[in-house]
């Protein structure tokens, strides 16, 4: 077979605080772990890394990667235009694309599966998530260069399907194809579990993260028929998996799935029933109610943040995920974080990845052999 798949990876960052730098260090280690796996995939012709991080140039080149260094910061980065430029520059026909820390636990077997699927299909897009893409493979259509692609990768799969006419198929739900590193909550799950690659594990071990709350939540998950609250952009596959593998009573409130890819954040249309409850009950009463109905909770707090039109920095969001309320300047977020930490039951805060890939990882850890 003379057809080949080319990988395009974008990894850029400009950390402005200690917690952001921590995230970047783990992301870059995970990227290098993935690049090493890609060396073992015979169907991958070339791997192109587009980055603004000089630190990645030499280690990536040592792994056989073509590195293109630019200094465009994340705030100026337009995903769609950069992808079009990369496809044109490298004359690509079949593209496997991911962000630097996208799916850090993907296996060589899964990478081979993705490439084989792409090699045997035409007018085709293969993604791990329709509305929040971390990993995507597609055949390049004739009108790709002139298409209006999204500024962020979340909605790329829908654009390729709805505007360019590619046939979409979802990748299987596995640990390797779902887990992503988006927030410190994901770092905690990775740090406290057995799945991290060698480079990633070394960095995680150096961070000294406090896994006490997560350990308490895992103890609840391992128990029998305890009530567990899942709040935020919770998807059906995670609910089904938890019910199938663990003996739980789930209390699920899922809202605002697709708020990024559907443009609801930019339009100011995000609305949360939980937020409306907080308006009436207040934060203290909410966490009191939560402790009365659940033994632990996993909360995708970004829905609440956008409900209130708060445009928090990465630093503030990440500090909240780590429970460091004393370092947060914004009074609402500081109080929300403090009360979550003081709740009588363990409350784990994070983003969408917490209530998707990270919960999936916890099921793999607590029910071994279940991936």
TAPEMO-V31466 format. One line per field, one symbol per residue. ss: DSSP state (H for helix, E for strand, L for the rest). psi: psi as a letter, one per 20 degrees, with the letter a starting at -180 (. if undefined). burial: + if it has 9 or more other ideal C-beta (glycine too) atoms within 8 Angstrom, else -. A space follows every 10 residues. Layout:
ss: ???
psi: ???
burial: ???
This chain:
ss: LLLLEEEEEE ELLLLLLHHH HHHHHHHHHH HHHHHHHHLL LLLEEEEEEE ELLLHHHHHH HHLLLEEEEL LLLLLLLLHH HHHHHHHHHH LLLEEEEEEL LLLLLLLHHH HHHHHHHHHL LLLEEEELLL LLLLEEEEEL LLLLLLLLLL LLHHHHHHHH HHLLLLEEEE LLLLHHHHLL LLLHHHHHHH HHLLLLLHHH HHHHHHHLLL LHHHHHHHHH HHLLLEEEEE EELLLHHHHH HHHHHLLEEE EEEELLLLLL LLLLLLLLLL LLHHHHHHHH HLHHHHHHHH HHHLLEEEEE LHHHHHHLLL LLLHHHHHHH HLLLHHHLLL HHHHHHHHHH HHLLLEEEEE LLLHHHHHHH HHHHHHLLLL L
psi: piqqpppppp oqqmpjrghg hgggggghgh ghghhhhhhj ohipfqppoo qjohhigghg hhjjqopopr kprhhipogg hhgggggggj lqhopopqrg jpmijqrhgh ggggggghhj qqlqpoqipg imphpqpqpo rhjghiqnqq hqigjgghgh ghhijqpqqp qqorghihpq nhrhhhgggg hiajiqrggg gggghihlqo jgghghhhhg hiapkqpppp pbmpqhhggg gghhhqnrop opopqkpjhg hjjhghikip pphgghghhg hrgghghggg iiiqirqopn ihggghgjkp mqrhggghhg hijmhhjphp gghggggghg hiqiqpppqb bhhgjehghg hhhhgimqjj .
burial: ---+++++++ +++---+-++ ++++++++++ ++++++++-- +-++--++++ +++--++-++ +-+-+-+--- --+---+-++ -+++-++--+ -+-+++++++ ++++++---+ ++-++++++- +--+++++++ ++++++++++ +--+--+-++ --++++++++ +--+-+-+++ +--+++++++ ++++++++++ +++-+++-++ ++++--+-+- +-++++++-+ +-+--+++++ +++++--++- +++-++-+-+ ++++++++++ +--++----+ -+-+++++-- --+--++-++ +--+-+++++ +++++++--+ -+-+++++++ +++++--+-+ --++++++++ +-+-++++++ ++++++++++ +++++++--- -
